[in-house]
Amino acid sequence: MVTLKIRVVTGEIFPLKVRAKSLSMTTATNWLLNWAIGYSTPYLVNYGPGYANLQAKIFFVWFGCCFLCIAFVYFLIYETKGLTLEQIDELYDEVHIASKSVGWTPKTTFKEIRASMAAQGGLGPRQTYKAGEAVEKEENGSNGYHGENVA
């Protein structure tokens, strides 16, 4: 369960430019730390010579780790519910304290971002390419696009 939450958070907190490499690094780190905990736990809890002999006191170690995680989430993880990836980048540019991100609203919408990209020549109207020709899609008011008009 913790692994799933880590992957959800790391999928949103990195800027678009470095997201793939960052996700690779966080996944590798997660696997390494899971291995280290699994490898060290028997040494920590077992009784006898050559062991740490913590037994039930290991609870205090895990409690300390959980407390640090709660503090980390409260102070360093931004609220990104309902935001697109582009809006999350805007959030990181404008809000510098994670706890203040709850009340933040984006200044731009996805429609404005798409229009801006189209104006720069990076993204035209909704098009598909068929046999080397651009084919514009016409919106019919439903969830999908139906009917094709050759541009």
N, C-alpha and C positions, 0 to 999 in steps of 0.2 A: 504494500500500500504506500509506503514511504517512497519507494522508487517511482511509482506512478506520479505522485505529487511533485517529486523533483523534476521529472521530465516535463510536466505541464508548466511549471514555473520557468525552467530554463528555456523552454520554447518561446517564451514571451519577453524575457528580460534583456536579451541581447539585441543590439541593433541589427537591421537586416543585412548589412554588409558582412558581419562576422558571425552570423547566427549558426551556420553549418559547422564551422570549426569549433565554436564555443560549445555547441551541443555534443560534439565528439569528445571534447576534453572533459566536460562535466559527466558524461556517461562513463568514461574511463575512470575518472576519479571516484564515482559512485561504486563501480565494481571493485576498485582497489580497496576502498574503505570497508565495503561489505566483507571482502576476503579477510582484511586485517581484524575485524571484529570477530568473525567466525573462527579465525585461527587463534586469537588470544583469549577468548572467553573460557575455554577449558582450563588454561593455565591460571586464569584469575580466580576461578571458583573452586577448583579441586583442592582437596585437603592432603597434606603430606609434604615430605621434603621435596624441594625443587619447584613448588607451586606457590602462588601468591596467597592462597588460603583465605580469600575474601568471603567465600561461600555466600550467604545472604546479604552481606554488606556490599556486594556488587550493585545492589539496588541504588545506593547513593551515587555511584559513578554514573549509572544510566540516568538517574534523576538530574544530576548536574548537566549531563549532555542535553537532556530534553529542555531544561531551563534555558540553556544557551541557545537552543534552536528557537524557542519561543521569543526570546529577545531579538534574535537575528531576524525573524519574520516580522516582528512588530516594527523594528527600526529600519530595516533595509529592503523589504519586499513591497513594491508598489501595488496598488489596487488597479487591476487592468480589466475588470469585468465589463463586458460589452463593448470593448474598444477593438478596432482593427489594428493590424500590426503597424501601419503607418501612423495611426493616432497614438499608439504606444511610444513610438519614437518621438513624436511631438510632446508627449507627456514627460519623457525623460529630459527633453530640452528645457521645458518650462518649470517643472517642479523638482526641487533639489532635496526635499525631505520626504521620505516615503510615507510617513503618517499623514501628510497633507494631500496625498494623491486621491483620497476618497472623494472629496468634493470637486475635483477637477473635471471640467467639461472641455471637449476638443473645440478648437476654433475653426477647423476645417472639416468638411465631410468627405467621404470617399468619392462622391460625385465631383467635388471641387478638385480633389487630387487627380482624378482621371482627366478632367478638363485641362488642368495645368500641364500634365504630361503630354496630352494631345497637342497643346499649343506649342510645346517645345519640340514636337516632331517625334516624340518617343512612343506615342500610342495614339493611333487614329480612332475613328469611330469603330464600333463593334464590327470586326471583319473576320472572315475566314478566307483561306486561300485554297482555291480549287484549280488544279491544272495550271498553275502559274498566274491565275487571275485573282484579283481581290474581289471577294463577294461580300457585300454589306448585308447584315442581317437586320430585318425590320422588326420592331417590337410590336406585338399585338395586344399588349395590355395584360397578358397572363404572366405566369412565372417564367415561361420559356420564350424563345424567339422562333417564329414560324414564318415561312415564306422567304424566298431569297430574291433579291434584286441585284442584277449584275451592275457593278459600279461603272 
